[in-house]
Amino acid sequence: MRHILSVLLENEPGALSRVVGLFSQRNFNIESLTVAATDDITLSRITITTTGTDKLVEQVTKQLNKLVDVVKVVDLTEGDHIERELMLIKYKATGAQREEIKRTADIFRGQIIDITPSTYTVQLVGSSRKLDAFIEAMDTANLIEVVRTGVSGIARGDKTLSV
Amino acid sequence: MELLSGAEMLIRALQDQGVKKIYGYPGGSVLHIYDALFQQQEIQHILVRHEQAATHMADAFARATGKAGVALVTSGPGATNAITGIATAYTDSIPMVVITGQVPSHLIGEDAFQETDMIGISRPVVKHSYSVKHPSEIPGIVKKAFHIAESGRPGPVVIDIPKDMTNPTDKFEYSFPKTVKMRSYNPVAKGHSGQIKKAFDLLIAAKRPIIYAGGGVIIGRACEELIEIAKTLNYPVTNTLMGLGGYPGTDRQSVGMLGMHGSYEANMTMHHSDLIFAVGVRFDDRVTNGLDKFCPTAKIIHIDIDPTSISKTVRADVPIVGPAKIVLQDFLKLIKSSKKQPDTQAIKSWWHQIDEWRARHGGRFLTDDSKLMKPQQVIQMLSKVTNGDAFVCSDVGQHQMFAAQYYKFNKPNRWINSGGLGTMGFGFPAAMGVKLNFPDADVACVTGEGSIQMNIQELSTCSQYNIPVKIICLNNGSLGMVRQWQDMNYESRHSHSYMESLPDFVKLAEAYGHVGMKVESFADLEGAMTDAFAMKDKLVFMDIIVDPFEHVYPMQIPRGSMRDMLLSKTERT
């Protein structure tokens, strides 16, 4: 099962390395990781996506909570939530391909944010599955480069993760 | 307000924290700190001969007293030498504060002389670590470090101090905080009352219960409560390697240690139980044996301060997160106030079964087939000569298991060994750390000729500070536990498990100004050991020649259940 963990931690030097180190040290797997300060600059928020059995994810959550710098941990996938990821993807674009890329990007509500005579760069925001779907929909022969931010997530409705 | 340099603040903060002794080794990055140390009398510094020993001494002080021990080392190699000791303490949840020097801030990251990223290197083996960014932070960091090290599930904390943070000419206002408040660190203070009630119902209804008590009972100072529960209910108690002494070893209700080299009766009782009342344990692989075959009929109540220990390997039916002492007190209240009573008839027949197991294999070893002294006999003699009352600080290997099996600990904090990490070289510095803090107590280092040589340089420290520990070296001329595994699993191909060119330990001890004794026959053992312990002011190195062919039994059969054991070279369950 895929899980999205939201971690609120002290915005201190070394705090991120403790989180990342924990995953490698305990043989847990990280699929994506995003981190930035929150509105309160003393706090950072990390979103980690990981896959594993319920037992493993329970252990991951407990181990994260045990880190002295970690203030709170929530498994967003336990409730209703929204996830978004941003992708920048560059294609070889000449002749008929240019129209094709434009059309597909429109369907996925992406934007072309850089154009040269031979390339298009598309920006796309959505769930990880939507980004995967876009890549699958396009001809991989023309794909030059992909960069994804990793998932950011937030609970729906009144539920919040704060101190 | 007083103005102090960072170095002075560090020493003053340690004083304000109540630290009396620190163990360490100077070097370039900590010279300012050593200068501040020189100009005061309150804290005694013990100069070791290798930084690893400093950490083990601080660790053993903590194991014996429950308070955090303190080590001070320099940057680079000083810090890396301390890592083994930090990892040892981490694995056994021992509170410790390790202060490491660092190169000056402006050189960090430039591969400066004696620079190493201590925060990075130590990260997986510390509970937490701090890097000092400004001298005025030092008192607060020291206060927090001790708080974190000693509370919750204890562990080592590293404070890394760049040299410029201790500069004697940069002075700042000193004030030592009275309390610590951290929004991100709040150890659980109490168990969940609903869970405790649920567990109590299971506990009282059990027909074949066992209390499985670990190091958490000792660290959590919950021995009295544990004993009262066991006595009131008349349930059997088994202790882990780390938990020995948490329940009196000579008491009828003690079935001894459990696990890989646990007693026959402890492992049988565990396997056949219908309820395991686990306190301050972590269902370690050296205890459970094959997880899929672990105690098939038992329901499990698991009490631990650290939620990550619960359901990590074995799923708990009733998990309770909380400090052992407080949780056990809550159980005692329920036991006393509830109308429910244990099923005395069922417990009686359970004891009948346990006593039968005990009679079948109650700690026996063969003494008749060789003229050689058996290592078990030496430990039994040690127990006799010291009235079971000594601090026994063990190294790692066969002698450790024999000490755990044959020395009957009736008090907590007396059995000091590297249980989790299994650090050879731990025993001797540990004994020194204990002896320095308990000068009137008998302190024995049980070791082998392999382990002792991993920190033997500390004989010199013992001369300098007159630390009269007794070294009980079970000398079998080989790395006994390695050899045992090679006998069992590698058709006795003894690949590098022998010790050639051993020193003359008697002369070696004498060279450092200590007393050396060599004992080769059992007939001489009692007299020699009695003499050794009578020499209160002398370190005595007893080089005791024992049977090299002896194996540690019982031994669980790998991947089997708790009850699958080899009982001797020829018998199995």
Interface residues (C-beta under 8 A of the other chain):
Chain A: L9 E10 P13 G14 S17 R18 G21 Q25 K55 E58 Q59 K62 Q63 N65 K66 V68 D69 V70 V71 V163
Chain B: I119 G120 R123 P124 K127 H128 S129 S131 I148 M182 R183 S184 Y185 D306 P307 T308 S311 K312
